[in-house]
Amino acid sequence: MKAVYAAFFRLEKSREIEVGALGKIQFPEGIYVYVGSAMNSVEKRLERHFSRTENKHWHIDYFSAVAQPIGYFILPEGSSYEYVLSETANAIGEPVDSFGSSDCECKSHLYRIKSC
């Protein structure tokens, strides 16, 4: 299924993580949301994010290897909403600059949710 999605993760403690070409990034503990899109199979994309893949291809592969997956939601057929969803996450979270957003005008696709 073609879709836009938000995947949620918990990082139990602050960590420095090597994220491919972005290099080492310090991640504070907390809840994170990753905004993505899948042009073919959102089910397989989420399965990849929620598993500990050895073959790291996307920025989120590096983060999801150490963070605990806690949930997701899907907007079917909504690929045009990726930017809107990312900007909404930016309004409630702190962006991890340039994370997963090389193909988009967004600041990021990964956000640490601010405490309420």
N, C-alpha and C positions, 0 to 999 in steps of 0.2 A: 504494500500500500504506500502511495506517495503521501507524505505528511510533514508537518512541522511538529516538533516535540520539545518538551522541557524535561530533563532528567535531573533528579535531585540526589545529592550525595552528602554524607557526613564525614568530616575529617575530625577524628577523635582528638588529635593533638597537633600542634603546629609542626610543620615539616618543610624542609627545603627539598624540592623535587626538580630533577633534571627533565625539562620539557622540550626534547628535540632541539630544533634550531633556536628556540627562545632562550635556551640555556637554563641555568638554575633560577628557580623562583621560590621565594618564601611564601608559604601558604599558612595563614593563621588557622587555628582550629575553628570549626563552625559548620554551618549548613551552606552548601553551594548549589546553584542551579546552572545547568548547561543547556543552552538553546541550540538546537540543530535542525537540520532538514534531511529528508531522505527522498531521493527521486525515484527509488524503486521499492525497497523493502524496509519500512520503519521497524518492523518486528526484528529483523536481523541486525539492524543498526543498534537498537536498544539492547539486544542480547549481547552484542559485542561490548557495549559500554558497561554492562553489568557483569561481565566476566573478566578474568585476569589474563588478557591476551598477551602472549609473548611477542607477537609481531606488531610492534607499535608503529602506527601510520599517522594518526591524527593526534593533535595536542591532547585531546581528552583521553586517549589511550594511556598516556603517562600518568595523568591525574587519577583516573579510575582504577589504576593498578594498586593504589594505596588507600583510596577513599572507599567508604562503605556506601553502596547504592541503597537509597531509601524509597524511591518511587519515581513516577513519571506521569505525564499526561500528553496526549496526542491531539493535534488538530488535523484531521484527515483532509487531504486535498488542499492543504493550506500553505503551500510553499511560499506564496507571496507574503505571508504573515511573519516570516522569520525575523525581518527587521523590526516589525512592530513588537513582537514578543521579546526580542532582545532589548529594545528600548524600555519596555515595561519592567523587565528584570533590572535594568540599570537604575530605574527610579526607586527600587526597593533594595538594591544591593550595591556592593562595591565591585567594580569591574576588575578583572585580572587583565591588564592592558595587552591587547593584541592576541589574546588567547582564542584560537579557533576562528578568527574573523578575517583571514586573509582574502576571502572571496566575497566580502561584504563591507559596507561602509560603517558598520557598527564598531564601537570601541572594543568590544569583546563579545565572546559567546559564553564566558564563564563568569559568574557573579557570586560573591559571598553575600549571603542574606544578612542584612543588618538586624540587630536585636530589636525586638519590639518593646 
